[in-house]
Amino acid sequence: MGKSWLFNGCLILFVLVFSTCNNAKNKSFEDRPVPSPYPIKYAKGFQIQYFNDYKKLIINAPYPNAKEAKEYIISNKAISNLEHEISSPIKSIVVTSTTHIPMLELLNVEDKLKGFPNTDYVSSEKTRKLIDEEFVLDLGHEEQMNTELLLELDPDLVIGFSMTSNNKMFETIRKTGIPVILNGDWLEETPLGRAEWIRFFGVLFDLDKKADSIFLEIEKNYIEAKKIAKKAKKQPTIISGVLFKEIWNMPAGESFEATFLKDANADYIWKKTKGNGSLSLNIENVYEQGSDADLWISPSYYSSMEDLGKANYLYSKFKAFKNNKVYTFVNKKGSTGGIKYFELAPARPDLVLKDIIKIAHPNLYSDYNFTFFELLK
């Protein structure tokens, strides 16, 4: 009887001690977040919550029409056995979009990049040097990466992007034990919202303060450029895009492209249309409303006025074509053909805005050299 009482007492004591330790281990996950030292101002697709012992990265929109957010615990020490815990700072990474490259470079962690799908798309000289020296390996096509090579690299993290929740390639990678986070920067509806995703990379590399400083500088530059554009006394009318398979895709009035034109104090002809995507127009509609536009930007992949004129006889009848006021970004490429705009523009909307202001109001930025655009010749 005495032994039984002693055994039961020890068992109860053990349960209490185990419960206390287990609660202590998970206590930090029950804490409420502390006020964020670096609040997100524009981006809608992600959140960062700060706690005493860890951070929580919440991806609100990992893919279009996502019904639920994805949460990740970011910590510099193992504090749980949760599936979505990421050890920080990241020591090696694989990214899958060229828009991720400038974010790494701005944070000076491009040396942590170990692999990228189809490295020819990369235009940055800094990262191209790492590719040429084989510090960054080509992982094949972005929709079907070389998973065997990826496993050999064994990165701490893969940053992907996806159109749907059902991406077999990323699921395969996850099953190997390599964490995957879907980055939804491309779903942001404002230029500064896209640029603010540098905070996403900042939290992964434990460089939150540096990411904040970089973004605030970009924001400052953007706002200053916007103020300069307001000094213009005249708003030139402007159109964008070209015909593709009988459809002219034009930025909708609430899209981030239209936001650039508005902030540059240009009169975008379709500025009052609804939606944040593209308008699908026929060439008759575009010609009727836009043939007298002063400026024409982003005529798809046409790299010369001759090629543009040959593509459709109506193009040469537009006022902007006649006056040689057509501007493109496709001619500024990296050494292997990657277009600079597609890579750097999302991270540096301040430079995009300055380019468009120079197009619309050249007298306001007479000493500024284009970063992305140039006059189509």
Summary of the structure (lengths in Angstrom):
residues: 377
radius of gyration: 25.4
end to end distance: 99.7
largest distance: 105.0
contacts: 1193
relative contact order: 0.11
helix: 40%
strand: 18%
